[in-house]
Amino acid sequence: MKRRDFLRGLVTSLTGLAGPDPRAMRPCAASEAKRLDTSGMNLVLVHVNGLAAGAIGCYGNPVVKTPNLNRFALQAARFTRCFCQSPMSHPSRTSVLTGLRPDATSALTTDTARDCAVPVETPLLPELLHQYGFHTVRVGDSNAASCDEVHETRCCEDSPCADEPEPDERRGELAADVLLGMAREGAPFFLSVSFSGPHVRRRGLKTCLDLYDADDISVPHAFACQDRDIPAVATRFGRNDYVPGDDAKSPTTDQAVRETILTYYACVSFVDAQIGLVLDALDKAGHSNDTIVMLFSDCGFHLGEHGLWGTSTLFDQVTRVPLLMRVPGVTTRQAVCEEIVELVDLLPTICDLLTIPTPDRVEGKSFVPLLCDPLQPWKRAAFTVCRMAEYTGRSVRTKRWRYTDWQSCATSQRQFELYDLDSDPWEQTNLALNPDYRNERTILANLLQRGWQAAQ
């Protein structure tokens, strides 16, 4: 098969710098917002699994080396309060794909997400774009997928590349090739690039490891010994499913902790290099000025906080995710938005930007107005749900507070968390049982019970 034909046939489904003034984003009046000329643009989504916002240079980390993400942030809007709907990758991606929250699809764990009950009348994002004439391509999850029939079958045949020496490196190269190929096609395109993430153990990492010195890395904040009144379920009962560099055990000494974080940072730098390939290819293809680029992570990652490593908690280190978005002609250099947005909002936002009708059942809220005026009031709160063993935790996060209700499906036992992020940004002192905070707990419990509609 000729290379050009191969690129044409790749069709599929989706799976700033610290300190700039938020006013750097160009404000626009309501009448001007209606005239945003984005309807004919292409779309590139870059998704990274398990990338912590606190492990990126443009989000304020002075040690980690992420030159490509930093470069992109100079041209994009950086959202500082973006939250995922699930602290697990597959359920979180399902929310991105559908614009629905986990309860609406029953995608509460990785296993349920793979067989989730997406309503028949709810199109997945790539299906939706395919219906409106987009050439849709996905590269990721250890494969490039080819499925011209995606709009009919809701799935596609994958071409595995498990024998590649480094799958993420191959994905970056393949995505760059696909971009250059699609640039010659003429039709609007949608490219989704998914990287397995910085927590994956890598074989060819020495160059990135050499970028760091363990002595330059600080031990984590939020030592477990300083946690107060936090229920065991909130910290996964002390279990760690994955530790960067060694998934058999958690580090026990300061030096081992620093070396473990170093491994994670080196993996972040590795993924950053692959993201650079994609961004450079978009420039080379001549489509930087007519392509919307959104870069995000499905969930964050613990790096020793509360003695935890990995995902699957409802603390900010996992639920807050990076989101960088460049919309030509709309976003400007070093734009910053501190309002609350959620990953479930991505699908309706994309629909608005591309002037595609938003599906009726979507539960997210388009944040296109924030691209025009990042200082305007927006959502009151974000909502995240986590299923762990017999427990289901439901969390509501406002700008200042986080409130979580854990309930056992076996015993109906309930445990609660309440944190004041202003005075306790690492969520170490649980105030849920403190009578001085009864009023705050009542307000947030009511908001959590009323659900996401009450926070719009």
N, C-alpha and C positions, 0 to 999 in steps of 0.2 A: 504494500500500500504506500502510495506517495505521502510524503510528510504533510503536504497541503491538505490532502484528503483526510489524513488522520486527524489533523487539527480541526477540520470542518466537522468531523464526525463526533468530536468529544462534546456530548451534550448531557446535562445531568440535573440533579437536585442539590440543595444546600446541605448540606448537612444541616508640648507646650512646656511648656517649660514652667518650673515652679516660679511663681511670682508675677506673671504678666497681669496687667489690669484687665478685668473682664470687659471693659469698654473697648478693648482692642477689636472686638467683633463689631462689624458695621451695623449700627441700629438701622431699622427700616420701618417706616410707617406702615399702618395696616394696608393702605392702598398699594404701597410698593410691594408688600409681601405677596399680594395677589398676582403680581406681575413677575414673580421669580421665574426666570426662563430656564427651567431644569427639565422640562418634559421630554426633550430629545436626547437626554444624556445616557451614557452607559453606567454600569454599576459594578464595582469590585468590592467584595466582602472578604476581609482577611480575619480569620478566627484562630485564636491560639488557646489550646486547652490548658487550664490551670496556671495562667499567668497572673501573678499577684500585682495589683496596681502599685504596691509599695516596693516592687522590685524592678522599676523602670526609671531611667534617669529623668525623663520629662515629667514624672510624677513625684519628683523630689528626692530620689535615692542618689546620694553623691558618690557611691562606690560602683554600682553596676554599670557596665559598659553597653549602652544601647544607642549607638550613633544613628542608626537608621530610623528608629522610633522617634528619637529626639528631632531629627531632621524633618520627619513628617509632621510632628507636633508644631513646628514653626509655621506650617502652612495650613493647619487644621484647627478645628474646635476641639478643645479638651474638656471632657465632662468629668468633674471631680466627684460627683455623687451619682454614679450609675450602679444599679444593683441587679443581681440575677434573681430569677424566680425559684431556682433550685441550686443548692451547693454541690450538685453532681452534674457531670458534663452532659450526659445524654438527655436527661429531663430538661436541662437548661436550653440545650439546642432545640429541643422540641418546641419550647416557647418561642424561640426566635423564628423557627420555620412556620409556625401556625399563627402567631399573635395571640395564642391562648395560654392561660396559666395552667400549672400542673393539675389542679383539680378538674379542669375541664377536659383534659385528655387522659387522665388517670396515669400520667407519666410521673410517678413519684420517686422511682429509683431507676438505676441504670437498666435493670432487667425489664421493668415495666415500660420504660421509654422505648425499648426496641420493638415492643409489640403494643404500643399505646393505641388507644381507641380514638384516633382523630376523627371527628365527625365527617361523614361523607361529603357534606356540603361545604367543608372548610378546605380550600386549596392550600397546598404548601407553597411557600414563597416562590420556588423555581417554577412550579406549575403555573402560578399566577402570571409570572413574567413571560413564560412560554406562550400563554394564551394571548398575550399582547405583543407578540412578534419578536421577543428577545431570543437571541442565540444563547442558550444557557449551558454553562460548563462548570463542572466541579472538579477540583483537584484536592485530594486529602484522604485522611483515614487509611493510609498506606496504599492508596490507589488513585488512579484517574478513572472516572466512571463515564461510560458512554451509553446514553439511553435516549434516542430520539422519541421513544414512546413514553417518556416520563409523564406527559399530561394524561395518558390513558391508564397506565399501570401503577403509578405512584411509587414505582421502584425502578431499579436499573441493574444491569449486569456490571460488575466491577472487574477491573483488570488488576490483580494483585501485584505488588512489587515487593513482596516480603523478602526477596533475595537481595534487594538493594543494600549496600553497605550502610547507608544512612537514609531512611525513608524521608525525613523532613528535608534533607538536602535535595533529594530527587524531586520532591514536591515543588520546592522553590524554582528549580531549573525548569520543570515541566510547565509550571504556571507562567513563567516568563516566555517560554516557547509558544504557549497557547495564546498569550496576549499579542505577541507579534503576528501570529497567524490570523487571529480574529480581526486585527486592525485592517487586514486586506479584504475582509468579507463585505463590509458596507452596512450590514444590519446592526441594530443596537445589540450590545452584548451584556450578559451578566456572568461574571466569573466569581466563584466562591473558592477560596483557598483555605484549607484547614491544616494547621500544624499540630502535631501530637502534643507539643508543649514542653516546657522546661523541666518538668519533673521526670521525664522519660530518661532512663539510663542510656547513654550513648557510647558508641565504640570509638568514634574518631574525634574525641573532644580535647585532645591535648593542647591544641593551639589556643582554644578558648580558656582552658584551665590556666595556661601561662599568663593570661591577662591579669590574674589576681594573686594577691598575697593574703593568706589567712590572717595575718596580723593586722591588716587594714579593715577587717570585717568585725563589726560589733556583735556581741552576743544578743539574743533576742530581748525585746521588751516583754513585759507580762510573764514573769516567772510564775510557774504553777504554784509555788509555795506562797505567793502573795495573793492568790485568788481567795475571795471571801464569799461564802454562802452560794457558790455556784453549784447547781445540781450536777451529779455525775453524768447524766445523759447529755448535758450540754458539751462536755469534753470527751464524748465518745467512750465514756467509762475507762479513759486512759489508754484506749487502743489506738495504735497508729498503723494504718493500712499501708502507707508507703513513706519511705524516707529517702530523699534524693541521694543517690550514690550507693545506698545499701538498704534494700527493702526488708532486711531480716531483723533489724533492731534499731532503736532510737539512740542517738548519741548521748553519752552520759557525762562527758567532761567539756569544759569550755572550749578546749582546742578541737575536740571532735565536732562540737556544734558549729564552730567557725568553718571547719573544713566541709561540713555538710552544706552550709549556706553557700560556701564558695562553689561547690558543685552545682547547686541550683543557679547561681548567678552565671556560671560558665555556660549552662544550658540556655539561659535567657539570651546571652550574647550570641550563641549559635543560632537560635531562632531569629534573632534580630538580623543576622546576616542574610538569612533566607528571605525575610521580609524586604530587605534592601534589593534583592534580585527582582522581586515583583514590582516594586516601585520604580526601579530603573527601567524595567521593560516597558512599563506604562509610559514613561517619558520618551523612551526610544521609539515606541509605536506612534507617538504624536497624539496621544489621547488624554494627556493630563488635564487639558482644559475643557474636556467634554465628558469626564468620567467622575462620578461620585465614588469616593473611597471611604469605607467604614472599616475600622480595625477595632476588634474587641476580644475579650476573653469570656468563656462561658462561666467561669467561676474563678475565685482567687485561690490562695494556697497558704497554709500555715508554715511558717519557718521557725518553729520552736515556741511560739506564743502559747501560753497555758500548757506547755509541754507537748504541744501538738505539731504534727507534720502531715501535710496533705490537705485534703478537702473535707467535705461532708460535715460541716458545722454551720451554726447560724451566727458566728462572730463576724465582725466587719472584715477581717483578713480574708475571708472566703466569699462573703456575699457582695462586697464592693468590688467592682471590676473596672478595668480600664476601658474607656471608649474614646476613640479619636475619629473625627469625621471631617472630611474635606469635601465641600460642595463648591465647585468653581463658580465664581461670581457672587457667592453668598458669604461663606466664611472667609475670614481674613487672618493674617498672621497672629499666632500666639493667642487666639481667642480662647477664653475660659468661661465655662458655665458651671456654677455651683448649685444649680437647682437639681432636684431629685428627678431622675429618669430611670427607666427599667429596660432590661433587654426585651421584654415583651412589647415594648414600644417601637422596636426597630421596623417591624413589618408595616404598620400603618404610616410610619414616617417615610419609608421608602415609597409606599403607594402615593402619598401626597406629593413627594418630590417628582415622581415620574408621571403624575397625573393619571394614575390607574385607580379605578374604583376599589375602595377598601372593602374586604369581605364583611358581611353583616355581623358575624359573631365575634369579631376581633375584640379582645379584652385589653389591648394596649391603647395608648394615647399618642397620637402623632405629636412630636415635639418640634416640628418645623418652625413654629413661632419663636422658639428659643434660638434658632439659628439667626433670626433677625434681631431679637432683643433678649440677650441672655440674662438680663437683670429683672425681667418681669416675674411676678410670683407664679409658681407652677404647682406641681403635685404636693400634697401634704405629706405623703408617705410612700414607701415601697414595701412590697409584701413578698416574703420568701417562705417556702415550705420544705421541710426535710423529713424524710422517712428513715428511721434507724431502728432496726430490729423491731421490737413491738411498739416503739414510740413514734409518734408523728409530732413534729414541732412546727408551729406556725409563728412567724415573726413579723412584726411591723416596725419599720425604721423611719423615723422623722429626722429632721436635721439635727435635733438634739438628743432624742431618746431612741432606745431600742427596747421593745417589749416582746417576750416570747412565751408561748404557752405550749408546754409539752404534755401530751396525753398518751397514756398506755392503752392500747386496744385490748389488752388482756385483762387488766384490772380496773380500767377507768381512772387510775391514779393520775393526778395532774401536778406538774411542777412548773414554776414560773421564774422568769428572769426580767429584771428591769435595770437598765444602765443609763446613766447620765453621761453622754459622750462629751459634753463640754468639760466636765471635771474629771472624767474617767475614760479617756479615749481608747484605752486598751481593754475596756469592759472586764474589770477585775473585781469590782465590788457590786454584788447583786443586791439591789434595793427593793426587790419585790415584796419582801416580808417586813420591811422597815415602815412603821406606821407614819413616819413623817412624809412618806411619799405615796400615801394612800390615794390622794387625789389624782396624781399623775398616772398611777397604775389604773385607776378606774377609767380615765379618759382614753388611755391607749388600749385597754381591754375592750372597750366599746367600739373603738375604731377597728380593731382587729376582727371583732364579731360582725360588724357591718360590712367589712370587706373593702376591696379595692375601689368599688364605685364611690364610696364615701370620701376617698382621698383625691379624687380628680379635681 
